[in-house]
């Protein structure tokens, strides 16, 4: 089974490649304070779908590039 998660490290890397500060991103996304965006980038909050779509637009990448797949191992259970 695969679980898709937002690739926070990739978002941070792209932000730095585009030479955008946390404050720049917060403003571009309509946050009143830097903390609103910072909490998303460090995983203290979850990216709303609309915000993630706007991030993809800012970085000019398809939204699916902002995810990674995590393989989840299913445990077999025995009936005894």
Helices and strands as residue ranges (DSSP letters): E 2-6, H 8-17, H 22-28, H 34-41, H 49-59, G 63-66, E 67-71
